[in-house]
């Protein structure tokens, strides 16, 4: 029996070229010297926008990873089983170089091209991006040991994917395991210990409270030696083909990021290899952490792009009260504001990617030291609210698991937690301001390059300079006050950086809107509360 005809529902958003549809991304790729990668990025855009890839993303999250601690005979195997869709997604990302392409071919714009690839894959399926990111970030840490680098680097640079734990593989993915129950971000409180076995190996005993992607081929692990906290490379499979002791206790039941297994692991005379000097583990792994922090920015920006794209699709195809939603000023203001936030996140992501290229001069290295932390704090915190507002654009549909924004809403908070939550990052910014004046100078120069166009921006920059001077002084004289005031300072730095980039690179309508909506006296507290007089049509056209 036919009870009704389905009308006025947006058609499925499938078989979309996500690269062609993302104008801010395309412009940024050209701007930051990665135009040579456009053909491959276009291929990625068509792949991730396909119905098949979207279905794999859905399956990877619907059929969550399962722990298989023992085989049928009772032997310990400590394996995690993933849906085949997950394997297809991550295999495609590795084949496209979303993991280590910037290291394999470090030409100008290499990190921009890699960021653009990563952004597109993470836009549709974010969970797989965790091992992809950690593999990318492990490369500079390997430089601390020539022998380990010779053994592992060719595998990391490979574009083949093999999800099995076995000896003789020509490709590899890496993870890292730092966090313990008692310490969290305070890794110096770690109790996992390592003892040399006299044969060039170390035996680790202890635990890790969060260890994501436990089926990775090797992990960078922090453990205590007689000389202090040190970094070790811990393989899952030993040279003789036997499994290393890697006791997965359980998988975390997480709010989001469900396709990516996160585990609790125990070590019991687990074989590891010292990476870098004893007692210098934090220094050895620091660049890995910095790179994964930047990838958290990419992950949040990717989520914002998905949220905007899905919301824009819906409001362009849905009518209410006799008009399309996009033609109703209140909805247009919401979409314009969401698009503005997404474009700012993309702009700063690609700018920082370029600053991480191999040809970056000293001032760029100094800039990225401060700007990466500032941006990680801000963009990742903006993600959850952005996802919610986009979800609301879809009404009841958005609140169901049949549409991707419910999953995205649960996903976005993790980017702000991973690799240092808000206070950890904010205090790192304060530390950089106190200890690394070159970083503050480079950041100020980046902002100053946008002066002279908007009095609102110039005034914000002037006030920011005064606040930075006061913060630098109080960091030494009154550290408690400096720490209490650091979060609003970091937020002001982040918005200023985004504004400076959009003023210099974006169309006038975008720069006008961002300066007015984020720095002006009429700025709102929620998305859609834009000042009057902005060109909403120009903003929504870029959504």
N, C-alpha and C positions, 0 to 999 in steps of 0.2 A: 504494500500500500504506500503510495506517495503522499506524504503529509505536507511537504513544502518543497520549495526550490531554494537552493543555497545561492544567495546573491550578496553582494557588498562585503565579501570577504577578500582580503588581499590574496593574490595568487602566491604560490610557493616562491620564495626567493632562492632559486637554484639556477645552475648553469650561468652564473654571473662571472665576468672577468673582474676579479677583485682588484687587480692592479690598475686596469683601465678606469675602474669606477672610483678610484681613490686619488683625486686630483692633488691634494696636499702631499701625498707620498710620491707621486710621479714628479712633481715639481722639485721636491727635496732631493730626490735621487739625481736629477740633472744638476741641481745647484751645487751639490757637494761631490762632484767629480766621479759619479758612478753611472754616467750615461751609458758607458760600455756594457753595463749589465742589464739594460732594459729588455732585450730579447728574452733572457732567461727569467727575469722577474715577471714578464708578461706570461710566460709559460706557467710559472707558479700561480699567478693570479687566476688563470683559467682552471688549473688543477684544483686549487682549494675552493673555488667557487662552484665546482661541479656537484651535481646531485650525489654522485658516488662518494666523493670525499666527505661531504656533509653527513652522509649516512654512516660512514666509518667513524666520524667524530661522535655521532650519537651513540653508536654501538659501544665504542670504547668507554663511554661514560655510563651507559646503562648497564653493561655487563662488567662490573668492577673487578679489578685484580683480586685474585684469590691466592692465599698462602698454601703451599704444599710443603710442609715441614718434613714429611716422611714419604717414602715411596710405599708401595703396597706390601713390601716385605718388612717394613719397619726400619729401613735404613734412612739415616738423616740425609736429606737432599737440599733443604732450604731454598726452594724455588718459588717464584711467583708466576702464576699463569695470567696472561692478559688475553683479552678478546683479539681475534684476528684483525679486527678493524684498527686496533691500536698499533699493531705491528705494521700494517699497511701505511698508516699515517706517519709513523716515525721513520720508516724506510724511505718514504717520499721526501721527508725533510732532510735526511742524511744525503740522499742522492742529489738533492738540490744544493747541498753545501751550507745549509742553515746552521750547521754546527761549526765547522772549522775552515770554511772557505777563505776567511780573511787571513788566516795563517798560511794556508797553502799557496796563496797568490797575493802577497802583501803589496799590491800596487796602490797608488792613490785612489781613494774611494772604496777600498776593499771592505772596510768595516761598514760603510754605508750600504753597499750591496748586500752584505751579510745581514745587516739590520733589517733591510727591506724584505729579504726572504723570511727572516725570523718573524717579523711583524705579520706577514700574510699567513704563515702557518699557524701562529698562535692566535690569530683572529678567529679562526674556525675551531681549532682544537688546542687548548692551552696546556693540558696536562703533559703531553709528550715533550713540551718545550723545556721541562725541567732537566732531563738528562741531556738534551741537546745543548742547553746553556752550560751545564757543568762540564761537558766535554770541551766546548769552546774555551771555557775559563781555565781548564787544567793545563793548557799548553804552556803558558808562561811559567807556571810552577815547575814543570818538568825540566826547565832550563837549569834548575839547581843541581841536577845530576846528569852528567854526560852519558853515563851508561844506561840509566833508566830512560833518558830521552831517546837514545839510539834504539832502544828496545820497543818503546811504546809510541813515539811520535808518528811513525809511518802508519800505524794502525788508527790513530786518532784522525789523521788527515784523509784516510780512506773514505770514499763515498759509498761503500758497501755497508749493508746492515745485516747482522746475524744475531738474533735474539737468544741464541742458545749459549749455555755455559759450557765451554769446551776448550781444550788446548788447540793450538795451531791456527787460530782465527787470524785473518789478515786485517780485520777491522776491530774497533773497540769503542765503547762508550765509557765515560768516567762519571763517578759521583764523588761526593765528599761527605765526610762524617765528622762533625765537630761537636755538636750539641749533646750534653749529658743532662741527666735528671736534675742534678743539684746546681748546675751552672747556667744553662741556657746560653745567652750571649756572652756570659762571663767565662770564656773558654779557659782562662788561666786557673779556674777552679776545677778543671777536669781531673779525674782520678784514674782514668785508664793509664796503665803503665806499660812500658816496653823494656825488655831486657835483651841485650845482645846475645846471640847463641854461639858466637865465635866463628861463624862461617859466613859472615857478611850479611846475615839476616838478623831480624829482631822478632821477638815473640811478644805479642800484645795480649794483655788480659784486662778486661773491663767491659764497658758497654757504651752504646750511643742511643740516645733517646729519640732522635729523629734522623733517619737515614733514608732519603728518598731514592727512588729508582734502584732498588736493591739488586736487580738483575744486571746492573752495569758490570762491565768486565773488571774494573778496578776502582779503588776509592782512595782519595787523599784523606788521611786520618790523623788527628792530633792525639798524641799520647805523651805521658811524662816519662823522661829518662832521669838518670842521676844528675844530668846537667840542665834539666828543665823541660818545658813543653817543646816537643819536636814534631816534625811532620813525617809521615810514613806513607808509602804507596803500598796498599793492601790489595793484591789480586784475588779474585774469586776462585780462579783455577791456578794451581801451581804448575811449574814447568814440567813435572812428571805426569801431568794430566789429572792428578788427584784434586779433589775439592779442598780449598782452604777452609779453616774453621770460621764460619760466618753464620752464627746461630740467630736466625730470624725468630724473634719471640712472638710478634704479632704485627699486623698491619693497622695503621691508624684509621679510625673511623672519622674522616675529616668533613668539615662543612662543605667544602668544594674541592676542586682539583682531584676529582674522584677517579679519573682514568689513570692517574699517576700514583703508583703505590708508594707510601711512606711507611717506614718500618721502624721497629725497635730491634736493635742488634746487640748480641753479646759476643765478646772475643774471649777465647780460652786457648792461650798459646797460639794465637793466630799469626801467621807469617806476614811480616811487613818488611819493607826496604826503606832505609833512611833517605829522606829527600831533603837536601840542604844540610845545614849544620845542626848538631845537637843544641837544644835550648833556643833555637831560632825558628821554631815552628810557625809562629804567627807571622813573622816576616816572610817566610817561605810561601805561605798560603795567601798572603795579603792581596796580591794582585789577582788571584783567583776570585777572592771575595769582591774586589772592586769590579771585576768584569761581570760577575753574576748580579751585582747590584744594578749595573746598567741594564742588564737583560730584564731585571724586574721592571725597570722603566718601560722597556720595550713591551713587556707583557701587559702592563697597564694600558699603554697606548694602543696596543692591539685590541684589547677589550673595549676601549672607548670607540675604536673604529667599528667593531662589530655592533656595538650598541647603537651608534648613530646610523649605520647602514640599515639595520633592521627597523629602527624607528622611522627612518625616512621612507623606506619601502612601504611600510604600513600606512603612514599618513598620506602618501601619494595615491594609494589605491582604496582607501576607505573614506566613505562619506557619512556625514551625520547632520541632521537638521537641514538637509537640502544642499550642503556644500561639502566638497572634499575637505578633509581635515587640514591638509597643507594650505588651503586657501583661507583658513580661519586664523585671524591674527594672533590669538592667544596660543594656538598650537604652533604657528610659524615661529613665534618668539622662543618657545621651548626648544624646538628643533634647531633653530639658529644658535642658541646658547650651547646646546650639546655639541653641535658641529664646531663651534668656536673652541670649546675645551679640547675636543679631539684634535683639531688642527694644531693647537699650541703644544699638545703632548707629542705629536708626530714631529713638529718642527724642532723641538729641543732634543728629541731622540736622535734625529739624523745629524744635528749639529754636534752632539757629543760623540756620535759614531765617527764622524770625520776627525775629531780631535784625538781619537784612539788609533788612527792609522799610523803605519810605520814611519811615514815621512813627517809626522807632526813635529813642529819646532818646539823649543823649550817652553815658550809662552803657552802653547796649546796643552802641553803636558801639565803645566801649572794650573791652567784653567780647568782641565778635567778633574783634577784632584778635588777641587771645591765644588764645581758645578755638578759632578756626578752625584755626590752626596746630597746636595741641595735638591736636585731634581728627583732623586729617589724618594726623598721625604715627601715632596709635594705631589708629584704626579701619581704615585701609588696610593696616597691618601685620598686623592680626588676620584679614584676609580669606582669605589662602591656606590657613592651617591650618584655618580653619573650613570651607572648601570641601572640603578633603581628608577631614575627619572625616565630613561629610555624605555624601560619595562612598562612604566605607567602609560606611555604613549600607545602601547598595544592594548591597554585595558585588561580585561579578564584573560584574554589570550596570552598576554605577556606573563601572567602569573602561573601558567601551566607549564609542565615539563615537555609538552608537545612543541613548544617554541624555544629557541636557544637562549633567550634573555634570562629566563629563570636560572639556567645553569651559569650564565655569565655573572649574574648577581651574586651567586654563591662563590664564584671563582675570584672575583676582584679583591677581596680582603687579603688573600694570601700574599700578594705582591708587596703589601706594606709590612708584612710580618717577616717574610723570608729575607735573609741576608741583613738583618738588623731592623728591628721595629722602630717606630717613630722617635722615641727618646734616644735610642742608641745612635741613630743617624744624626739627630740634631746635636748630640754631644760630640760626635765626630766632626761636624761642621765647626763647632766652637773650638775644638782642638786644632783644626786646620787654620782657623783664623789666628790662633795664638802662636802656633809654631811655624807656620809656612806663609810668611808675608807675600811671597811671590804669587801664591795662589789667590790671595785677596786682590793683589794688584791686577792680575790677569782677568779676574772676574769683573773688577771695576772697569777695566778697559773695554771689555765686551759690552757692558751696559753703556758706557760713554759713547760708543760708536753709533748709538741710536738717538743721541740728544739732538735738540734743535728742531724737532718736528712737532712734538706735542708738549705743551707746557705741563700737562698733567703728569706725563712720564718724567720730565725733567725735575719737577718738584718731588716726585717720589724718589728719584735717584739722589737728589740733594739730601733728603731726610734719611735715606738709607746710608749714605756716607757718614752722617753724624752718628747714626745708631751703630755702625760698624766700629767707629773709633771708640765709642763708649763701651761696646762689648769687648773690644780688645783690651781696654784698660781694666774693666771689671773682672775679666777672666783671671787676671793675676791678683788684683786687689780685693775683690769680693766675689770669689767663684760661685758661691751659693746664689747670689743675685743674678749672675750671668747665666747660670744653668736654668734658673726659673724663668728667665725672659728669652731663652734661646728659640723656642718653637715659633713664636710670631716673627722673630727675626729671620729664621730660615724660610718661612712662608713668604715674607716680603722679598727676600732674595730670589726665590723661585719665580714668583710672578713677574718680577722685574726682568729676569732673564728671558722668560717667554715673551714678554712685551718687546724687549729689545730685538729679538729675532723676527717677530711678526712686523714690527715697524720697518725693518730693513728689507724684508724678503716677501711679505705677503701682499696681496692686493689691498688697496687703500680701505676698502669696505671692511676687511678683516681686521686690519690694524686699528681703524677707528673704533670698531666694536670692542676689541679686546681692551684697549686703553680705557675706554669709557666704562665698560662692564666690570673690569677687574681692578682698576685703579681710581676711577672717577668717584665723585661725591654721591652719585646716584646708583652705585653698584648694589646689587641685591644679594640676599643671603641664599636664595635658592635658584635653581636653573629656571630660565624663562622670565626672570625679573630684570629684563634689559632696560637700560635708559631709552627714552624716547628719541626718535629721529634717526635710528640706525637703518641700514639697508638690509632688511631681513631677507629679501629675495636673493640678494647676492650671497648671503651667508648660507641659506638653505640650498642654493645651487651647488655648493661645494660639499654637501652632506653625502 
